[in-house]
């Protein structure tokens, strides 16, 4: 029978076109080489098998055991299947995993777990159930036990299972699930900018920059920016701006009342959400200018990026003023520090703030200020102005008015 098979294949090589021969031999190979995993899961999870076999790894013949091990053999012992981590991917994609670990996505889980407000949330909101914060922050590296059912969810946050498509991860729409909404609507900003508009009209021409063009040059997986998530940097040559930034850092609890670093500085470092050396900032800015000059002149790129810097400086004046209005109430005993809080006001408590004015301050911090500076850098003037700058000013005015009212009421009582 084997000899007959060889004769048939030899005849096919003579009379069947090359593409058909490829399909024929592939079909024979698949039938012969179908693993026990595939044979079983075609019945149990057919969609997973279809995705795997259609993906590059499946087409190359990589079996399920490469990522999941071979301990799981029956329907009853499914818990023995290993859940892949970035370390699993590093066996074949070492360079990309190293880049990922040097970037900000790898520390997303650390950054989430470090937020004080997380301690006040039900597990389903802030824990490992992927219904709240963890659904996006799962991209960070972690012990796989923290997300038992879902694995590490690092690399496969962008190269989703089980096809693990590079093409998918290169599409800007791959970023939109996490980079949208309240605190960082980069997807909406970019999509409605001129860059995003051109991409929607000409998605394959390469004329418009995508998320990956600007933040993953040459496919690098470190995905960092010059300003970082919080738009905070040290040192700062502008003395007024530095003073405002110190006020902001104190309200985050990174600096104490005397301007000295606290334990939270280590969290900021670990989360890579700020730039703490001039060299680190300049390195990322140089890379961005290099990207921009693929289409624009260097002077145009530098001027536009500086304009974004200027937006942050102007917003920080208003933001720091609002912080000082509230801090003054704490210093004068008009507001009392909430039980269990080490710092007050504490911006990292987010919506757990105990007064209406501190709720306004949280909105300046995490919504309006973010939209102002991110809108500027994503070439979306409407987001920058009306959803960012204008809202910062509105909220600051309400805080000042409330602070004056509380002072008057306190004075009347005493």
N, C-alpha and C positions, 0 to 999 in steps of 0.2 A: 504493500500500500504506500509506503514511504517513497518507493521508486516511482510509482505511478504519479504521485504528487509532484515529484521533481520533473518528470517528463511534461506534465501539464504546465508547470510554471515556466519551463524552457520554451515551450511553444508560445505561451503568452508573451514572453519577452520579444519574440519575433514578430508577432502579429497585432499586439494590443498597443495603442499609444501610451507614451510614458506616464501621463497622468493617471490613466486607468490602471496601469501596472502598479503604481504607487498605492492606489486605493485598494487594489486586489490584495497585495502583499500585506498592507496595513490591516485589512479585514481578517486575513488568515492569522496574522500575529495576535490581534486582539482576541480572537476566539480561542487561540491556544494559550495565551498568556493571562487571560482574565484571572485576577486574583480572587481569593476567597472573600476579601473585603468588598470588592466591587460586586461580586455575585450576590452577596447578602444585601448590601446596601442599595442595589438596584430595586429591591423590593421594599426596603425599610425607608430609605431616604433617596428616592430616585432623582430628585432635583439636585442634591449634592453630588451624586455620581455624574450626572449630565454636565454640571459646571466643571467638575474636576477633569473629565475626559476632554472637554472642549478647550480647557486652558492649556497653556504652554507646558506646564509640568506634567499634566496628564498625557499630552501628546508626545512628550519625551519618554514616557514610560515609567515615570516615578510613581511608585505605589503609595497607598495610604500610610503604610508602616513607616515611611521616611519621616513623617511628621508626628504620627500618633503611636509609634511603637507597635509591637506585636503581642503584647500581653492580653489585649482584648480579643477574644476568639468566639464568644457566644453572645446571644441576646441578653443573657443574665449577667455577664461580667463587663458590661459596657463602661462601668466606672474605672476600669483598668486602662482605658484608652488615654494616652498621654495628651495633654493639651499643649500645643506648640507655643513657644515664646520667641522673642527676638533672637535668643541664643540658638534656637532651632534653625531659624532663617540664616543665621551667620555662618552655618556650615557651608552654604553655597554662595551667600551674598555678604561676605565679610566686610567689604568696603562700605556698602550701603548701611549696614547695621552700625558700623563705627561712626559714620556721619550722623546717623539718627541719634546715637548716644551722646554725641557732642552738641546736639541741638536742643531746642526747647520742647519739642514734642515728647521726647523721652522723659522729661521731668514733669509732664502735665499731671500725673497722678500724685506726685509729691506736692506740687503746688496746691492741688485741690485739698488734700488731706491736712495741709498746714493752715487752712483758713479757720479762724476761731468760730465763725458762724456755723460751720459744719457740725459742731458739737450739739447744736440746738435742733437739728433736722431729723425727721424720721428716716430710718434706713432707706426706705424706698425713694426718698428725695435725694439724699446726699450720699448714700452708701453704694453697695455693689450691685444694685438691681437694674442698672442701666435705664432708669426712667427719669433721672435728673442729672445732676452734675457729672456723675460717673459715666454717663452715656458718651460724652465727648472726651472727658479726661482719661478714659480707659486707654487712650493712645499712649499714655505714659508707661514706662517700664515698672513692673511690680512683681511681687510674688504671685504666681498663678493661682495660689490658694485664695487670693482676695477676690477673684472672679471665677469661682469653680466652674460654673456651667459654660462660661464664655471664653475661657482661656485667657491668655495675656492680653489679646486685642491690641497689640502694638502695631506691627507691620500691616496686619489685616484690617486696620481701621481705614486705610486708603486703598490697599490692594485686597478688596473684600473677597471672602471665601465663596466658593472653593476654586474659582478660576484664577484668582490672584493676578488680575490683569494689569499690566503696565499701562496699556492704553487707557484704562479706566482712571488710574491714578494720575495720569497726565492731563485729564480733562478737568477744567476749572470747576465743573459741577460736582466733582468728587469732594471739593472743599466746603460746599455750601451748608451741609448739615450742621457743622460746628461753627463755622465762621459766618454767623448770621444773627439777627435778632437784637436783643436788649443791649448787651455790653460791647459787642464787637461785630456790627453788621457789615463786615468787609465784603461779603458776597453781594449784598444789595447795593453797596456803594460802588463797587467795581462794575456790576452788571448794568447799572444805569449811568455810568460814566461814559465818555466817548470811547475809551478803550473797550469797555464791555459791549457797547453798542456795535462797534465795528466787528468784534468777535462774533456776535450773534448774527450779523449779516454775512460775514465771511469766516465761518468757524474753522476752515481748513487752509486758508490762504497764508496764515502766519503773520499777517500784517498787524494784528493787535496783540499786545502782551496779555498773558493770562496770569493767574496766581503763581503758576509754576515758573513762568518766564522770569518774574521778578524775585521770587522767594526760593527758587530751587535751580539756580543757574547751573548749567551743565549736569542737571539731574542730582545735584547735591542734596542730601537728605537732612542737612542741619537746620534749615528753615529758620533762620534768625533775621532780625531787623536791627537797625542801628539804635532805635529808641527803646525797644523792648515793649512788652505789653502795657506797662504802666506809664510810658513816656517820662521816665525819670532817669537822670544820669548824674554822675559825679566824676570828676570835679566840674565846676562851672565858673567861667571867667566873669560873667555878668554878675556883679555883686547883688543887685536887687533881685535878680532871678534866683540866685543861690539862696538868698534869705527866704524867698517864697517857697523854694523847694525844700528847705529845712523844715518849714512849717508843715508842709505836706507830709514829709517823711515822719515827722513827729505824730501826726494824726494817724498814720499807718502803724505807728508803734515801732518803727525801725530805728528812730532816734529818740532818746529821752528828753526831758525838759531842758537839759543842759546841752543838748546837741550831741550827746555821746551815743555810740552804737548800742543797741539792745540785742537780745537773743534772736529777735526777728530778722536781723540783718542776715543771719545765716540762712534763713528760710528764703529770703529774696535772692541770695546768691545761688542757693540750690535750685530754685525755680527759674533762674535766668530771666526774670521779668523786668530787670533794670540793667543799665550799663554802668559799671562801677569803676571803669578806667577810661581815660581818653583814648588809649590805643584800641580798646575793644569797640568803642563807638566809631572811631575813624575807620577801622577795618571794614565794618559793615557798611558804612556810608560810601566808602570807595567802591565796594562791590556793587552797590546800587547805582552809582553814577556810571560805572562801566556798563551795566545793563541798559540804563536809559540812553546811553550814547550809541546804542545799536540803531536807534531811530532818530534821536535828537542830538543837537550840538551839546558839547560839554557845558558851555556857559548857560544854555537853556536849562539843562538838567540841574546844575548847581543852584541856579536862581529859584527854580521851583521847589527843590528840597529845602532851601533856606526859608522860603515862604512858609513851608510847613512847620519848620522850627519856630518861626516867629508867632505862628498861631498858638503853639504850646506856651510860649512865653507870656503872651497876652491873656490866655485863659488862666494860667497859673496865678496871675495877679489877682483875679477875681476869686478864684478858688481859695487861695491862701487867706484873703480877706474874710471870706465866709467862715473858714476854720477858726480864725482869731476871734470872730464875734462869738462863736460858741465856746471856745476854750476860755474866754474871759468870764463866761457865766460859771464855768466849773471852778476857775481860780477864785472867784468871789463867793463861792458857796451857794449860788442861786440854783445851780444844777448839782445834783449829787451823783457821784460815780455809781453805776449799777453794781450790784453785788456780784462778785466773781470776775469783774473786769479789771484788768491791770492798767489799761489806758483809757482815757476819755477826753475828747471824743475818740472813738476807735473805728476807723473806716473799714477795717477788715471784719467787723461784725455785720456789715452790709445791712440788710433789711431787718436785722434784729435790734436796730437802734431804738431807744426807748422814748424819744421825743419826736414831734413832728418836724422840728427844724433839723434834727440829725437825720431824719429820713430824707429831707431835701438835700442835705450834704452828701449822703450816700448816692443819691441820684446824680449830683454833679460829678462825683468821683467815678462812678462805674458806667453811667449812661452818657450824660451830656458832654463831659470832657473827652471821653473816648471818641464820641462821634465828631467832635470838633477837630481833633488832631488826625484821626484816621480818615475822616472825610477829606481833609486837606491833602494827605499823602495818596489817597486813592482817586484824586482828580475829580471829586464830586462836590462842587461848590454849594449845592443846596443842602446836602447833609452837613457839611461843615458849618454853614451859617444858621439855618433854621432849626435843625435838629440838634445842633451842638452849641455854637456860640450864643445864640439867642436864649436857649434854654438855661445855659449857665448863668446868664445875667438875670433872668427871671427868678431862678431859684435863690440866687444870692440876695436879691432884693427882698424876697420873702423872709429869708433868714435874718437879715438886718432888722426888718420891721418886727419880727417876733422877739428878737433879742432886746430891742428897745422896750417893747411891751412888757416882757418879763422883768426887766430892770425896774420899770416904773411900778409894777405890781409889788415887787419885792420891797422897794423903798416905801411904798404906802403901808405895808404890813409891819415894817420895822422903824 
